[in-house]
Amino acid sequence: MPLVTNHLSLCFLVGLTLLCGVSFWDDISSLPNKIRIVIHFLAISILFYGLGIFHTLPWWLIIFSYIFIVGALNAYNFMDGINGITGLYSLSVLIALQYVNLQILSFTPLDFINFAILACMVFLFFNYRKRAKCFAGDIGSMAISFWIVTLLLQLMLKTNSVIWILFLMVYGVDSVCTILHRLYLRQNIFKAHRMHFYQVLTNERGMSHLGVAAGYALAQLVICAVIIECYCRYPSSIWFVGIGMLIFCCGVYLLKFKEGITD
């Protein structure tokens, strides 16, 4: 059984505290984007140090890892817009990770995932309602995304494969495609908007917030199951399948424009 060493635990805790601290500060007193980005990079660097990434990966892959993690953290923050979506989506990813950890390849202590699952379940008890009693906010979304990213990095390092990045495919497609759409419209991507696919479904199409949140989580859980099945049974085809699912998700996103929604 692999262990989360005291060294890694400390680095994870320091990075998590930095992210939550700057998010809390930003909530009570709006911070410039430059300060938040610097803190994000600092937290990620500390995590990399704890995982030994600076000594094991080539420089170009380290740069890619920075871009991926900064993108994942901010995507989680941007996607936290309706009741239940952050908790359910995170739960689906964590369940898939725990399945891999238990049935395929042990890459982290069970409790390191179990505690995150428990936190999501408790949060959903108060959040997955028409009238939520609590919200994740920037602190909650940043915290759970940092936790999930840490687990994904552990799994990637253990398997020497980045295929597990697809465990965040649904959020990734929605976030990246929305950014590209806003850039095409020459909008400031750092300002608030209502152009994510889930926002169009709830605000423009009138779909239930809880139903959309459940749909996102279920879609990601299915994608995770396909990735796991391919990794175990058809490893030579896994990237073809992954790219195929990515193209399909992008196609689903294009339904956003079915009724001419462009801004």
ABEGO torsion letter per residue (X at the ends): XBBBBAAAAAAAAAAAAAAAAAAAAAAABBBBAAAAAAAAAAAAAAAAAAAGAAAABBAAAAAAAAAAAAAAAAAAAAABABBGAAAAAAAAAAAAAAAAAAAABBABBAAAAAAAAAAAAAAAAAABBABBABBAEAAAAAAAAAAAAAAAAAAAAAAGBAAAAAAAAAAAAAAAAAAAAAAAAGBBAABBBAABAAAAAAAAAGBBAAAAAAAAAAAAAAAAAAAAAAAAABAAAAAAAAAAAAAAAAAAAAAAAAAGBAX
